[in-house]
């Protein structure tokens, strides 16, 4: 992975008046309901959609437009992402800063500013869009720019490839497209899906297709395991099965995909020792299926720049949740991982809670972030097994400090 999202800034979005969140390794948002955790995750999803050609349509049709998103009393919504290279390109590709601002316009919205700069010290302009005109600077001649009349239905960022006069535009687009935002996996029991006429996404047969990432709600879980078994080599597959057995037990022989009799589709099955017939995903427990999705998320190689997830603890007993936290902490070595949780057990499983935890609070109707004081926390953890136990007993305020 060449790039990662290192910081997001939000203004005017629901409960958020102005907020900056640095992303470094594993980060965990906690706080009472209505304090802004879900708003931060939705901002990540909006940034992901900013890389696509249908952002303005999605902004209204999926996210509800200004009526749903604009903070009461705010004049605009601003989303900003900072991007840094990692690995072999960290000393070659400069950090980037991308910002988009939208304001109400009639019953809709208009882009009032779209800006892309490169660093690291004094940021240099690459793209600067105003409502009526945009300026794009040349990569080979930083002092040379050209004017472009922007399409009011699209962000300038969505124009890439050969059209782009500057490679940084493609870098930012790819980095934003690499954001993955996950809600709890859809593991609704089959009987409930039939009773309420809802699809149980991860349980049924799906069309056989390539899988480069776990799709929202784990709808492509069968394709994920088909890819892991057939495209990554035997050693990688055996390691994957070891991770499966860590959570589901040594009696698991293999995770398989079975062809649908109708053709063109596959379904997930689990083979167990001393059981003649494999278990289909339709009869697995909610927790078993959710755990398989987390293993797939961890083991499937993707061009991920940020992983954001809401309530990963759902359906998992404490032992499985501890395994999942270990997966996510390991993944955070290559890209930031941002979790929103209500689970004290998840907090107790964090390897470095003083670094990871950000507490969302609502003060005078606006979201603010606070972090944990490392020295104060260390003193309390002489008597408590973790931050979750500390919070459960009501002592969290004793270790809070303003987010640096």
Beta strands, then each sheet from edge to edge (+ up, - down):
strand 1: 3-13
strand 2: 16-22
strand 3: 26-30
strand 4: 76-85
strand 5: 96-105
strand 6: 108-118
strand 7: 124-129
strand 8: 134-137
strand 9: 145-148
strand 10: 179-182
strand 11: 206-207
strand 12: 252-259
strand 13: 265-272
strand 14: 279-280
strand 15: 306-310
strand 16: 336-340
strand 17: 357-363
strand 18: 366-372
strand 19: 400-402
sheet 1: 2+ 1- 4+ 5- 6+ 7- 8+ 9-
sheet 2: 10+ 15+ 16+ 3+ 17+ 18- 19+
sheet 3: 11+ 13- 12+
sheet 4: 11+ 13- 14+
end
